[in-house]
Amino acid sequence: MTKTRSDVTVPFINNVADTITAVGKLLLKSRGTKFTAVDSSKPIIVMGNGPSLRETIDSDGATLQNNDTLAVNFAANAPEFFRIKPKYYVLADPFFFKAENNENVSKLFDNLCRVDWPMTLFVPVGTDLRKMPANLSVSVFNNVGIDGNRPLRHFAYSRRLAMPRPRNVLIPSIMIAAWLGYREIYIVGADHSWMRTIEVNERNEVVSLQPHFYKEDNNERRRINAEYLNYPLFQIVHSFYVAFRAYFQIVEWASENGINIYNATPDSFIDAFPRKPISSLNA
């Protein structure tokens, strides 16, 4: 008889397979990492690059400036980056380290080299990174995503060896904030409203608009659209599933370790974290 997802044997077999795969990843890919501990009584604001971050900057810019913040991806190419002065920055996509002659990537690293305040740049283990200025320290993290047995996953998460599958940069960013020792994490700019923008054209090509808080660059928009053309819709929708499931896996682990994560993004599609505005930090 053909097994389906409703058969109790299927989840069990899948969990065993995922656990074996996880052990292999931990042995082959994960490395020891060192993080400088922070004052755990302080909160941190993790900034995604979604369009709602524009509203947050306009309404709560002072709150962003007065608290520890973490920025990601192309945020350094926006002028607001030099006003907010984030304490941490995360790059996880291999694209940033392999793209040659990409104008946006070149601009990103040029801007990172202009940083004149203490900031830590987090990159995946094994990244070959050019020399950065002295006040910008570089730290590595295991960008290793695992599924499988819950005790094994939580063991690996707590020892910074792995994380829920990093479908997007927000997942490692939240984990890094927790690994640094923050016990109160706020998330802004995490709209995750991809399902509102995805379309299929008359050539059966998947087209997705992914707006950000900064002005869109035509070259980057074309690159993202070209990436989507390589995948059928079911694979793209599955990647959404992987991302949203990862947030529930983070909550599961965080709750066991006394870590509170709040979604401060207006109208965000992420339903794993309780909602709490960053304006509450001013109370």
TIDO-690812 format. One record per atom (N, C-alpha, C): x negated, y negated, z; residue in three letters. Coordinates in pm, whole numbers, padded with zeros to 5 digits, always signed. Each point is the difference from the previous one (the first is absolute). Example, Ala and Ser with C-alpha at 12.3 -4.5 7.8 and 13.67 -1.06 7.14 Angstrom:
BEGIN
-01319+00569+00780ALA +00089-00119+00000ALA -00090-00120+00000ALA +00035-00105-00072SER -00082-00119+00006SER +00077-00109+00073SER 
END
This chain:
BEGIN
-00084+00120+00000MET +00084-00120+00000MET -00088-00124+00000MET +00036-00098-00081THR -00076-00125-00007THR +00019-00079+00128THR -00111-00041+00058LYS +00006-00078+00124LYS +00025-00146-00031LYS +00076-00066+00083THR +00025-00143-00014THR -00036-00067+00131THR +00011-00131+00000ARG -00035-00076+00120ARG +00094+00032+00117ARG +00117+00055-00030SER +00092+00032+00108SER -00038+00129+00073SER -00088+00081-00061ASP -00044+00124+00065ASP -00101-00033+00109ASP +00017+00061+00117VAL -00086-00033+00113VAL -00144+00043-00024VAL -00021+00095-00091THR -00136+00046-00025THR -00083-00103-00075THR +00066-00081-00081VAL -00074-00095-00084VAL -00073-00105+00083VAL +00067-00071+00094PRO -00074-00096+00082PRO -00114+00065+00078PRO +00023+00120+00050PHE -00106+00069+00076PHE -00121+00027-00089PHE +00023+00053-00119ILE -00110+00031-00092ILE -00071-00128-00042ILE +00079-00104-00028ASN -00061-00128-00039ASN -00084-00058+00112ASN +00048+00012+00124ASN -00074-00053+00115ASN -00132+00074+00018ASN +00003+00132-00018VAL -00122+00079+00010VAL -00100-00042-00108VAL +00051-00015-00122ALA -00087-00040-00111ALA -00058-00140+00024ALA +00086-00092+00048ASP -00047-00137+00027ASP -00104-00001+00112ASP +00019+00087+00100THR -00095+00005+00111THR -00135+00052-00046THR +00001+00102-00083ILE -00126+00053-00054ILE -00070-00106-00084ILE +00078-00072-00082THR -00057-00108-00080THR -00057-00110+00088THR +00070-00032+00109ALA -00046-00104+00092ALA -00133+00038+00063ALA -00014+00124+00042VAL -00127+00046+00059VAL -00113-00014-00102VAL +00028+00036-00124GLY -00102-00014-00104GLY -00040-00145-00022GLY +00098-00090-00001LYS -00030-00143-00018LYS -00084-00053+00116LYS +00037+00040+00121LEU -00074-00048+00117LEU -00144+00047-00003LEU -00022+00123-00043LEU -00136+00054-00005LEU -00082-00061-00112LEU +00063-00025-00113LEU -00074-00043-00119LEU -00009-00153-00016LEU +00103-00071+00047LYS +00007-00143-00031LYS -00019-00093+00120LYS +00041+00044+00118SER -00002-00090+00116SER -00139-00009+00061SER -00032-00119+00048ARG -00129-00028+00063ARG +00023-00077+00130ARG -00096+00003+00087GLY +00010-00077+00122GLY -00005-00149-00030GLY +00082-00077+00068THR +00003-00145-00019THR -00008-00070+00135THR -00049-00123-00001LYS -00011-00080+00122LYS +00081-00128-00016LYS +00085-00027+00098PHE +00081-00121+00000PHE -00032-00079+00126PHE -00012-00132-00014THR -00022-00086+00116THR +00133-00026+00068THR +00011+00039+00125ALA +00126-00014+00073ALA +00036-00146+00022ALA +00129-00028+00005VAL +00049-00136+00022VAL +00075-00006+00132VAL +00039-00121+00038ASP +00083-00022+00118ASP +00139+00056-00031ASP +00036+00110+00062SER +00125+00068-00033SER +00124-00078+00042SER -00019-00106+00077SER +00116-00080+00041SER +00042-00099-00109SER -00085-00016-00101LYS +00031-00093-00109LYS +00076+00070-00111LYS +00092-00069-00067PRO +00068+00059-00115PRO -00080-00024-00128PRO +00036+00069-00105ILE -00058-00024-00132ILE +00114-00006-00102ILE -00018-00082-00101ILE +00098-00012-00108ILE -00063+00055-00127ILE +00058+00107-00052VAL -00046+00061-00125VAL +00079-00064-00114VAL -00071-00060-00095MET +00065-00074-00107MET -00005+00077-00132MET +00117+00052-00042GLY +00011+00051-00134GLY +00008-00117-00097GLY -00003+00030-00129ASN +00002-00108-00099ASN +00135-00016-00068ASN +00106+00052+00061GLY +00133-00011-00058GLY +00047-00144-00008GLY +00103-00026-00084PRO +00047-00138-00022PRO +00047-00070+00126PRO +00051+00075+00099SER +00050-00064+00122SER -00110-00064+00082SER -00127+00036-00028LEU -00109-00062+00076LEU -00004-00149-00024LEU +00046-00044-00118ARG +00007-00144-00027ARG +00089-00069+00101ARG +00117+00057+00027GLU +00092-00056+00098GLU -00062+00002+00140GLU -00070+00109+00032THR -00062+00011+00132THR -00110-00104+00018THR -00081-00020-00103ILE -00106-00101+00008ILE +00060-00138+00018ILE +00107-00028-00074ASP +00062-00133+00008ASP +00065-00025+00136ASP +00062+00104+00057SER +00076-00020+00124SER -00083+00029+00125SER -00098+00090-00011ASP -00076+00043+00117ASP -00151-00004-00025ASP -00044-00095-00080GLY -00143-00010-00032GLY -00085-00017+00124GLY +00046-00079+00095ALA -00078-00023+00121ALA -00013+00128+00081ALA +00104+00082+00002THR -00006+00128+00071THR -00104+00091-00063THR -00006+00001-00132LEU -00101+00081-00069LEU -00140-00051+00032LEU -00017-00130+00007GLN -00131-00058+00027GLN -00044+00022+00144GLN +00095+00010+00092ASN -00032+00008+00142ASN -00010+00142+00053ASN +00018+00099-00087ASN -00008+00139+00042ASN -00096+00077-00091ASN -00044+00115+00046ASP -00084+00086-00082ASP +00084+00051-00118ASP -00056-00011-00120THR +00073+00043-00118THR -00088+00092-00085THR +00066+00077-00084LEU -00067+00093-00092LEU +00060-00020-00137LEU -00086-00022-00099ALA +00045-00024-00138ALA -00045+00116-00090ALA +00060+00009-00118VAL -00027+00114-00088VAL -00009-00043-00146VAL -00062+00089-00077ASN -00001-00007-00146ASN -00040-00138-00052ASN +00083-00063-00082PHE -00037-00125-00064PHE +00035-00124+00082PHE +00027+00015+00128ALA +00038-00116+00083ALA -00106-00109-00002ALA -00127+00038-00012ALA -00108-00098+00003ALA +00002-00091-00122ALA +00074+00038-00103ASN +00009-00084-00119ASN +00106-00109+00014ASN +00072+00000+00110ALA +00100-00104+00026ALA -00061-00108+00088ALA +00031-00127-00026PRO -00060-00108+00080PRO +00033+00009+00148PRO +00115+00060+00035GLU +00040+00012+00140GLU -00096+00086+00081GLU -00073+00086-00068PHE -00095+00088+00067PHE -00100-00081+00082PHE -00048-00111-00056PHE -00101-00080+00067PHE +00059-00088+00110PHE +00132-00008+00004ARG +00065-00073+00109ARG +00032+00093+00116ARG +00047+00120-00031ILE +00036+00096+00105ILE -00124+00062+00064ILE -00105+00020-00078LYS -00127+00057+00048LYS +00022+00133+00073LYS +00043+00103-00071PRO +00024+00129+00067PRO -00125+00056+00063PRO +00019+00074+00107LYS -00112+00061+00072LYS -00045+00129-00067LYS +00093+00064-00071TYR -00029+00128-00065TYR +00052-00001-00143TYR -00063+00084-00082TYR +00042+00013-00140TYR -00015+00146-00039TYR +00098+00052-00072VAL -00004+00142-00038VAL +00012+00014-00152VAL -00094+00076-00057LEU +00006+00042-00140LEU -00004+00153+00000LEU +00100+00062-00060ALA +00008+00146+00001ALA +00002+00061-00139ALA +00052-00070-00097ASP +00014+00053-00136ASP -00137+00008-00067ASP -00038+00116-00055PRO -00129+00012-00070PRO -00015-00099-00114PRO +00111-00052-00050PHE -00004-00098-00109PHE -00090-00118+00034PHE +00002-00045+00124PHE -00076-00117+00039PHE -00151+00022-00010PHE -00042+00124+00007PHE -00143+00029+00003PHE -00051+00060-00131PHE +00094+00030-00091LYS -00040+00061-00126LYS +00030-00089-00120LYS +00083-00100+00019ALA +00039-00086-00112ALA -00119-00085-00045ALA -00034+00011-00126GLU -00110-00077-00056GLU +00056-00111-00088GLU -00056-00118+00014ASN +00040-00115-00081ASN +00147-00035+00018ASN +00055+00027+00119ASN +00136-00041+00029ASN -00004-00136+00067ASN +00064-00096-00061GLU -00009-00138+00047GLU +00056-00016+00141GLU +00111+00067+00029ASN +00062-00014+00132ASN -00085+00063+00109ASN -00061+00114-00030VAL -00086+00066+00099VAL -00125-00084+00024VAL -00057-00053-00106SER -00119-00086+00015SER +00032-00122+00085SER +00117-00059-00024LYS +00042-00115+00079LYS +00020+00038+00145LYS +00056+00119+00024LEU +00022+00048+00136LEU -00130+00007+00077LEU -00100+00066-00058PHE -00127+00016+00073PHE -00075-00133+00011PHE +00016-00087-00098ASP -00059-00134+00012ASP +00061-00074+00118ASP +00132+00011+00016ASN +00067-00067+00111ASN -00037+00062+00135ASN -00014+00132+00002LEU -00043+00065+00124LEU -00140-00047+00039LEU -00082-00026-00099CYS -00135-00050+00029CYS +00001-00144+00048CYS +00111-00069-00018ARG +00013-00138+00046ARG +00052-00009+00144ARG +00035+00112+00058VAL +00054+00002+00136VAL -00103-00059+00096VAL +00040-00100+00078ASP -00093-00067+00092ASP +00045+00015+00145ASP +00078+00104+00027TRP +00041+00032+00137TRP -00025+00149+00023TRP -00011+00045+00122PRO -00023+00143+00025PRO +00118+00084-00050PRO -00028+00092-00088MET +00104+00087-00054MET -00059+00138-00027MET +00080+00104+00021THR -00043+00136-00028THR +00076+00053-00122THR -00075+00047-00096LEU +00058+00060-00120LEU -00004+00152+00014LEU +00115+00063-00008PHE +00009+00146+00008PHE +00012+00059-00139PHE -00086+00098-00029VAL +00002+00069-00129VAL -00009+00150+00027VAL +00045+00084-00093PRO -00005+00145+00023PRO -00142+00053+00015PRO -00014+00107+00077VAL -00129+00068+00014VAL -00054+00035-00138VAL -00129-00025-00020GLY -00063+00033-00127GLY +00004-00110-00104GLY +00059-00115+00035THR +00010-00110-00096THR -00137-00064-00022THR -00034-00021-00125ASP -00124-00070-00037ASP +00034-00147-00017ASP -00035-00079+00100LEU +00041-00141+00003LEU -00121-00090-00011LEU +00017-00106-00080ARG -00111-00094-00014ARG -00026-00074+00131ARG -00114-00062+00010LYS -00039-00071+00123LYS +00097-00113+00027LYS +00046-00008+00124MET +00094-00103+00041MET -00068-00098+00093MET +00055-00119+00019PRO -00061-00099+00089PRO -00009+00049+00144PRO -00092-00058+00076ALA -00029+00049+00135ALA +00120-00008+00093ALA +00083-00103-00014ASN +00113-00015+00091ASN +00117+00091-00037ASN -00011+00073-00112LEU +00104+00094-00039LEU -00056+00141+00018LEU +00041+00065+00108SER -00049+00134+00026SER +00086+00102-00075SER -00062+00111-00037VAL +00069+00105-00074VAL +00010+00124+00087VAL +00119+00055+00009SER +00023+00123+00076SER +00073+00099-00091SER -00021+00128+00026VAL +00062+00101-00085VAL +00108+00077+00076VAL +00096+00055-00074PHE +00105+00081+00060PHE +00026+00120-00091PHE +00055+00104+00058ASN +00033+00120-00076ASN +00136-00019-00068ASN -00004-00023-00129ASN +00123-00019-00077ASN +00052+00138-00045ASN +00018+00087+00098VAL +00035+00140-00024VAL +00142+00023+00049VAL +00089+00035-00090GLY +00138+00026+00037GLY +00027+00148+00014GLY +00066+00036+00109ILE +00030+00142+00023ILE +00145+00020+00040ILE +00051+00120-00031ASP +00130+00047+00047ASP -00025+00127+00081ASP +00109+00068+00036GLY -00016+00127+00069GLY +00033-00005+00147GLY -00062+00088+00076ASN +00026+00019+00142ASN -00011-00131+00079ASN +00105-00030+00078ARG +00002-00127+00073ARG -00115-00016+00099ARG -00030+00099+00085PRO -00113-00017+00093PRO -00132-00027-00074PRO -00022+00068-00113LEU -00121-00023-00077LEU -00002-00141-00055LEU +00113-00045-00055ARG +00007-00136-00055ARG -00029-00103+00108ARG +00063+00014+00115HIS -00017-00099+00105HIS -00142+00004+00057HIS -00059+00117+00006PHE -00140+00012+00041PHE -00089-00079-00096PHE +00023+00018-00129ALA -00082-00068-00100ALA +00025-00151+00000ALA +00127-00041+00016TYR +00030-00143+00006TYR -00073-00066+00117TYR +00007+00063+00115SER -00056-00060+00121SER -00152-00011-00005SER -00063+00084-00079ARG -00146-00002-00012ARG -00048-00070-00128ARG +00092-00073-00062ARG -00029-00081-00119ARG -00054+00085-00116ARG +00038+00125-00003LEU -00046+00090-00105LEU +00094+00001-00120LEU +00127-00034+00022ALA +00099+00005-00106ALA +00119-00086+00039ALA +00096-00007-00091MET +00121-00080+00020MET +00112+00061-00083MET +00124-00047+00018PRO +00104+00041-00094PRO -00042-00040-00142PRO +00050+00070-00096ARG -00047-00020-00138ARG +00006-00148-00039ARG -00113-00061-00035PRO -00007-00145-00026PRO +00050-00038-00138PRO +00131+00006-00016ARG +00060-00035-00129ARG -00026-00146-00038ARG -00015-00086+00101ASN -00031-00141-00025ASN -00088-00052+00112ASN -00052-00120-00017VAL -00101-00053+00092VAL +00057-00030+00139VAL +00132-00017+00010LEU +00058-00031+00130LEU -00018+00116+00099LEU +00003+00123-00051ILE -00013+00118+00088ILE -00136+00002+00069ILE -00114-00006-00074PRO -00128-00007+00072PRO -00015-00126+00083PRO +00062-00109-00041SER -00013-00126+00076SER +00063+00014+00138SER +00117+00061+00008ILE +00065+00021+00130ILE -00084+00093+00086ILE -00051+00107-00062MET -00082+00094+00076MET -00129-00065+00050MET -00062-00081-00083ILE -00123-00070+00041ILE +00029-00093+00117ILE +00112-00072-00006ALA +00036-00089+00111ALA +00014+00081+00130ALA +00062+00116-00010ALA +00015+00085+00119ALA -00135+00055+00045ALA -00083+00042-00093TRP -00133+00053+00034TRP -00088-00105+00065TRP +00021-00126-00034LEU -00078-00107+00062LEU +00038-00020+00146LEU +00117+00050+00038GLY +00043-00010+00139GLY +00121-00088+00023GLY +00055-00060-00106TYR +00120-00082+00016TYR +00117+00089+00038TYR +00077-00046+00098ARG +00117+00075+00045ARG +00131-00067-00039ARG -00011-00115-00065GLU +00118-00071-00049GLU -00032-00050-00141GLU +00065+00061-00099ILE -00031-00027-00141ILE +00126-00052-00068ILE -00013-00116-00063TYR +00110-00059-00076TYR -00034+00009-00149TYR +00101+00029-00081ILE -00021+00014-00144ILE +00082-00105-00073ILE -00066-00080-00083VAL +00069-00098-00083VAL -00038+00024-00146VAL +00079-00056-00091GLY -00031+00014-00142GLY +00011+00142-00052GLY +00079+00084+00069ALA +00015+00141-00040ALA +00142+00022-00052ALA +00033-00065-00109ASP +00136+00008-00057ASP +00034+00142-00043ASP -00094+00062-00073HIS +00021+00138-00049HIS +00131+00015-00077HIS +00039-00103-00070SER +00128+00001-00074SER -00020+00046-00144SER -00087+00099-00020TRP -00030+00047-00135TRP +00124+00053-00071TRP +00092+00060+00074MET +00117+00061-00063MET +00091-00105-00064MET -00015-00125+00041ARG +00078-00107-00061ARG -00059-00045-00134ARG -00126+00029-00021THR -00070-00056-00116THR -00035+00103-00106THR +00020+00127+00027ILE -00042+00103-00093ILE +00106+00021-00109ILE -00047+00018-00124GLU +00088+00019-00114GLU -00059+00105-00094GLU +00083+00053-00087VAL -00044+00089-00107VAL +00046-00061-00131VAL -00093-00027-00091ASN +00037-00065-00127ASN +00047+00101-00104ASN +00031-00048-00120GLU +00055+00086-00104GLU -00101+00100-00054GLU -00126-00014+00034ARG -00102+00097-00039ARG -00027+00100+00113ARG +00089+00001+00101ASN -00015+00086+00118ASN -00129-00028+00076ASN -00042-00125-00002GLU -00117-00043+00075GLU +00046-00068+00129GLU -00065+00036+00109VAL +00033-00061+00128VAL -00069-00135+00011VAL +00078-00101+00030VAL -00052-00136+00014VAL +00034-00049+00141VAL -00099-00055+00067SER +00023-00048+00136SER -00059-00139+00019SER +00079-00090+00052LEU -00050-00131+00038LEU -00035+00005+00148LEU -00122-00041+00034GLN -00044+00005+00139GLN -00045-00140+00043GLN +00095-00085+00033PRO -00036-00138+00037PRO -00077-00005+00131PRO -00087-00100+00010HIS -00077-00024+00122HIS +00025-00141+00049HIS -00053-00032+00116PHE +00025-00133+00057PHE -00076-00108-00076PHE -00107+00040-00070TYR -00077-00096-00077TYR +00045+00002-00146TYR -00045-00097-00077LYS +00036-00008-00141LYS -00053+00121-00075LYS +00088+00062-00078GLU -00038+00121-00071GLU -00101-00031-00110GLU -00095+00090-00017ASP -00099-00010-00106ASP +00044+00091-00115ASP +00002-00053-00123ASN +00049+00078-00114ASN -00082+00125-00024ASN -00131-00010+00016ASN -00086+00117-00023ASN +00029+00111+00101ASN +00017-00038+00126GLU +00028+00099+00103GLU +00139+00061-00021GLU +00096-00082-00041ARG +00134+00052-00026ARG -00003+00102-00113ARG -00076-00030-00104ARG -00011+00093-00112ARG -00070+00129+00043ARG -00100-00010+00088ARG -00070+00120+00047ARG +00095+00090+00078ARG +00080-00059+00090ILE +00093+00080+00080ILE +00104+00066-00089ILE +00055-00076-00096ASN +00101+00056-00090ASN -00058+00114-00082ASN -00125-00016-00042ALA -00066+00107-00076ALA -00017+00125+00085ALA -00028-00019+00129GLU -00012+00114+00091GLU +00132+00075+00010GLU +00110-00073+00011TYR +00130+00064+00013TYR +00038+00078-00125TYR -00047-00044-00116LEU +00035+00069-00123LEU -00058+00142-00004LEU -00096+00029+00085ASN -00063+00132+00001ASN +00079+00103+00079ASN +00109-00044+00068TYR +00071+00092+00088TYR +00149+00001-00031TYR +00063+00117+00005PRO +00146+00007-00013PRO +00066-00050+00127PRO +00127-00031-00010LEU +00071-00061+00113LEU +00000+00089+00124LEU +00013+00132-00016PHE +00009+00086+00118PHE -00129-00005+00082PHE -00115-00017-00066GLN -00126-00009+00074GLN -00010-00133+00074GLN +00049-00105-00062ILE -00005-00131+00065ILE +00094-00004+00120ILE +00121+00055-00016VAL +00094+00004+00112VAL -00056+00087+00113VAL -00068+00108-00035HIS -00061+00085+00103HIS -00108-00076+00076HIS -00074-00086-00069SER -00102-00078+00068SER +00063-00097+00100SER +00121-00051-00033PHE +00073-00082+00096PHE +00032+00084+00125PHE +00046+00121-00022TYR +00031+00092+00111TYR -00121+00021+00089TYR -00116+00022-00061VAL -00123+00024+00077VAL -00030-00121+00089VAL +00016-00120-00055ALA -00030-00121+00077ALA +00096-00017+00117ALA +00129+00009-00026PHE +00098-00023+00107PHE -00007+00109+00106PHE -00031+00122-00041ARG -00017+00107+00099ARG -00123-00027+00087ARG -00106-00055-00059ALA -00122-00027+00076ALA +00026-00094+00116ALA +00090-00096-00017TYR +00028-00093+00109TYR +00066+00071+00118TYR +00085+00098-00028PHE +00060+00077+00109PHE -00105+00087+00069PHE -00097+00050-00077GLN -00108+00077+00061GLN -00087-00089+00088GLN -00020-00125-00041ILE -00076-00094+00082ILE +00074-00028+00130ILE +00132-00023-00008VAL +00080-00027+00120VAL -00007+00117+00097VAL +00008+00121-00054GLU -00004+00121+00082GLU -00129+00006+00081GLU -00112-00029-00067TRP -00130+00003+00068TRP -00016-00120+00092TRP +00039-00119-00047ALA -00018-00122+00078ALA +00078+00006+00131ALA +00120+00055-00003SER +00082+00006+00121SER -00063+00088+00106SER -00079+00099-00043GLU -00069+00087+00096GLU -00121-00069+00061GLU -00043-00109-00061ASN -00123-00067+00045ASN +00024-00142+00049ASN +00124-00032+00031GLY +00031-00130+00058GLY -00021-00117-00095GLY +00016+00023-00130ILE -00019-00104-00101ILE +00136-00043-00052ILE +00028-00129+00006ASN +00127-00055-00048ASN -00021-00069-00134ASN +00075+00041-00100ILE -00012-00056-00134ILE +00134-00062-00037ILE -00003-00128-00039TYR +00122-00073-00033TYR -00004-00047-00144TYR +00114+00013-00067ASN +00012-00051-00137ASN +00058-00141+00008ASN -00081-00099-00034ALA +00042-00140+00004ALA +00025-00053-00140ALA +00021+00089-00096THR +00023-00038-00139THR +00149-00014-00028THR +00047-00118-00039PRO +00143-00016-00030PRO +00043+00091-00116PRO +00111+00069+00017ASP +00060+00084-00105ASP -00091+00112-00049ASP -00090+00045+00085SER -00091+00108-00038SER +00077+00131-00015SER -00047+00084-00095PHE +00060+00131-00020PHE -00055+00104+00099PHE -00104-00035+00073ILE -00058+00096+00095ILE +00095+00015+00119ILE +00046+00122+00024ASP +00097+00024+00105ASP -00057+00078+00118ASP -00132+00011+00008ALA -00061+00080+00107ALA -00027-00082+00126ALA -00031-00128-00015PHE -00042-00082+00114PHE +00114-00091+00045PHE +00012-00023+00132PRO +00099-00097+00047PRO -00034-00140-00051PRO +00102-00081-00017ARG -00018-00136-00052ARG -00025-00099+00115ARG -00095-00087-00024LYS -00031-00103+00100LYS -00079-00111-00070LYS +00049-00123+00000PRO -00069-00108-00071PRO -00130-00042+00070PRO -00095-00049-00077ILE -00126-00044+00064ILE +00020-00128+00077ILE +00112-00070-00022SER +00028-00118+00082SER +00012+00035+00147SER +00028+00128+00031SER +00007+00044+00140SER -00134-00009+00069SER -00108-00007-00077LEU -00133-00012+00058LEU -00022-00138+00061LEU +00086-00096-00035ASN -00015-00136+00051ASN +00080-00020+00128ASN +00075+00101+00039ALA +00086-00016+00120ALA -00084-00001+00127ALA 
END
